[in-house]
Each structure stands twice: as structure tokens, then as C-alpha cells.
Amino acid sequence: MTTTPSTPSATVTATAGAIGPEQALARLDELTVIDVRTPGEYAAGHLPGAHNIPLDRLSRALPALSAAAGRRELLVVCAGGVRSAGAVGTLAGHGIAAATLTGGTAAWLRLGHPLERSAGARTAWAMERQVRCAAGALVLAGLAAGRLRPAARLLSAGIAGGLVFSAVTDTCGMARALSLLPLNRTRPDTLDATLDSLSRGAG
């Protein structure tokens, strides 16, 4: 069903909470883009003009995001669309309309759309890649240690069970743990500046 939007919130509702990369590119100057990845992922490449608010800081950003949503539509972005979809749900629960970028920055990049990179900033692998690396390393460590102490193989079994649980529940405890690493944390002053910019409508 097509509706005629009269406010930013109405437009987001009409798009069913999702915007494809091509549509987002065409309307980029009409959107306020919020990247909920870690600072390291954001620094490695983000949509032009995107503001970085890591997912674990979203609750602190609610007032600023509410103010920003009153001016322009919010487009929430992550690497593949899972974290941004969760963020959109959280925002909706607080009465803040937003859309998620279908396929995330991965889909954006596959289509050849431009990314900005933060000069001089620390960069990190995408969180999904960090999780794969950590999980694989722990499984190998458990198997190797199991040659000397068979009980160590329980580590590998635990990681395998955790991955299954992650897939079934669409959550990831390992990602939450990895997000606490220094490379994946944002500086308080950087977040403060971002929230102030969103509240005032600057940038």
C-alpha cells in the first residue's frame, strides 16, 4: 500500500522500515544516517555523512535521535543489517521512527557506492569477521589442548553450541564481548560531539 508522506515518520512507515542501497544513495541528502557499528568498523569505511553511535550506546543517544528524527528521516546502518534492524526496533519502542539499510554497508559496497574513511582513526575488522576469527581460534585451541587434556575439548563444544544458539536466537554474546575491546570502543568526547551535532541539527 502506498501512502503520501506528510512527515518524516510517515515516510519511514511507508517504506516498511527498510530502504535499499540504491534508494538510499538517491536520497542520501534527505536522510540522517546513523551507523551503529563499533568505532573501529566505522573508521574502516562508512556511508558519506554517517554519524557513529555504537549499538551499545543507543540508549544514551535517544534524546538526540528523537530531535534528529523530527527534522529528517533516520537511516540506521550496520555491516549486514542485523544490528541496524535491532536498533530500529529499539527506536520504535521509544516512539522514534527510523529505517534500516537493507544488506548494510556490505550490500552498499557490493554495488560500488562510495564509502568515507576516517583519516588517522583506528580501524577494525567488521564485527562478523571478528566473531568468526575468535570462534575459530577458540575451537582450534580447544582441539589442540584436547590432545593433552581431553576435557579441553569441551571448549570447542561450548563454542559450537554457542554458535548454534546465536543462529537460533539471532543474538551474539561473543560480539557483545568483543565490542568491549579498546579498538571497538568510542571515546566519550567523540560520542558527546556526535550527539550534540544531532541535537542541534548541525552537519
C-alpha positions in Angstrom: 0.0 0.0 0.0 1.4 3.4 -0.9 0.8 6.4 1.3 1.6 10.0 0.8 4.1 11.0 3.5 3.4 14.3 5.3 6.2 13.9 7.9 9.5 12.0 8.2 7.8 9.4 10.4 5.1 8.8 7.8 7.7 8.2 5.1 9.6 5.6 7.2 6.3 3.8 7.9 5.5 3.8 4.1 8.9 2.1 3.4 8.2 -0.7 6.0 11.3 0.2 8.0 13.8 -0.7 5.2 15.5 1.2 2.4 17.6 -0.5 -0.3 21.1 0.8 -1.1 20.0 2.3 -4.5 17.2 4.2 -2.9 19.4 5.3 -0.1 22.0 6.6 -2.5 19.4 8.6 -4.4 18.1 10.1 -1.2 21.2 10.5 0.8 20.9 14.2 1.2 17.4 13.8 2.6 18.5 11.3 5.3 20.3 11.4 8.7 22.5 8.3 8.6 23.2 6.6 11.9 26.0 3.9 11.8 25.6 1.6 14.9 28.8 -0.4 14.3 31.8 -0.1 16.5 34.1 2.9 16.1 36.8 0.7 14.5 34.4 -0.7 11.9 33.0 2.8 11.2 36.5 4.2 10.7 37.3 1.5 8.2 34.5 2.8 5.9 31.0 4.3 6.3 28.3 5.9 4.3 29.0 9.5 3.4 28.0 11.8 6.2 27.1 9.0 8.6 27.1 9.6 12.4 28.6 6.8 14.5 26.5 5.8 17.5 27.6 2.3 18.6 24.7 -0.1 19.3 25.7 -0.3 23.0 25.4 3.5 23.3 22.0 3.7 21.7 20.0 4.3 24.9 22.2 7.3 25.7 21.5 8.8 22.2 17.7 8.6 22.3 17.1 12.3 23.0 19.5 13.4 20.3 18.0 10.8 17.8 14.5 11.9 18.6 15.5 15.5 17.9 17.2 14.5 14.6 14.1 12.4 13.5 12.0 15.5 13.8 14.0 17.1 11.1 14.9 14.4 8.7 14.3 10.6 8.3 16.7 8.4 10.1 18.5 5.6 8.2 20.2 3.1 10.5 23.2 1.2 9.1 25.4 -1.6 10.2 27.6 -4.2 8.4 24.9 -6.6 7.2 21.6 -5.3 8.5 21.1 -7.4 11.7 22.3 -4.8 14.2 20.6 -1.9 12.4 17.3 -3.8 12.4 17.6 -4.4 16.1 18.3 -0.7 16.6 15.3 0.3 14.5 13.2 -1.9 16.8 14.6 -0.2 19.9 14.0 3.2 18.5 10.4 2.3 17.5 9.8 1.2 21.1 10.7 4.8 22.2 8.5 6.4 19.5 11.4 7.3 17.1 10.8 6.3 13.5 13.7 5.0 11.5 14.5 2.7 8.6 17.3 0.2 8.2 19.6 -0.1 5.2 18.9 -3.4 3.6 22.1 -5.5 3.5 24.1 -2.9 5.4 27.4 -1.5 4.3 28.3 -4.8 2.7 25.4 -4.5 0.2 26.2 -0.8 -0.3 29.9 -1.6 -1.1 29.0 -4.6 -3.4 27.0 -2.1 -5.6 30.1 0.1 -5.9 28.7 3.0 -3.8 31.2 5.3 -2.1 32.4 5.0 1.4 34.1 7.6 3.6 37.1 6.6 5.8 38.1 8.3 9.0 41.6 9.7 8.5 44.1 8.7 11.2 41.4 6.8 13.1 41.8 3.2 14.4 40.2 0.7 12.1 38.9 -2.8 12.8 37.5 -5.8 11.0 33.8 -5.9 10.7 32.3 -7.4 13.9 31.1 -10.6 12.0 34.7 -11.2 10.9 36.0 -10.6 14.4 33.5 -13.2 15.7 34.5 -15.7 13.0 38.1 -15.3 13.9 37.6 -15.5 17.6 35.3 -18.5 17.4 37.6 -20.4 15.0 40.7 -19.7 17.2 38.9 -20.9 20.3 37.7 -24.1 18.6 41.3 -24.8 17.3 42.7 -24.1 20.8 40.3 -26.5 22.4 41.1 -29.2 19.9 44.8 -28.7 20.2 44.7 -28.7 24.0 42.4 -31.7 23.9 45.3 -33.8 22.7 46.9 -33.4 26.1 43.8 -32.9 28.3 40.7 -34.4 26.7 38.5 -32.2 28.9 39.8 -29.2 27.0 37.7 -30.3 24.0 34.7 -29.0 26.0 35.9 -25.5 25.0 35.3 -26.4 21.3 32.0 -28.0 22.1 30.9 -24.9 24.0 31.8 -22.6 21.2 29.9 -24.8 18.7 26.9 -24.8 21.0 27.2 -21.0 21.3 27.2 -20.6 17.6 24.1 -22.7 17.2 22.3 -20.7 20.0 23.4 -17.5 18.3 21.8 -18.6 15.0 18.6 -19.8 16.6 18.1 -16.7 18.7 19.7 -14.2 16.3 21.8 -12.8 19.1 25.6 -13.0 19.6 27.2 -12.9 23.1 30.7 -13.1 21.6 30.0 -9.9 19.5 28.9 -8.2 22.7 32.1 -9.3 24.4 34.3 -8.3 21.5 32.6 -4.9 21.4 34.2 -4.2 24.8 37.8 -4.3 23.4 39.5 -0.9 23.3 39.6 -0.9 19.4 35.8 -1.3 19.4 35.0 1.4 22.0 34.2 5.0 21.2 35.8 7.9 23.1 33.3 9.7 25.4 34.2 13.1 23.9 33.6 11.8 20.4 30.2 10.5 21.2 29.3 13.7 23.0 30.2 15.7 19.9 28.1 13.4 17.7 25.1 13.7 20.0 25.5 17.5 20.2 25.6 17.7 16.4 22.4 15.6 16.0 20.6 17.6 18.7 21.4 20.9 17.1 20.9 19.7 13.5 24.5 20.6 12.5 26.3 18.7 9.8 
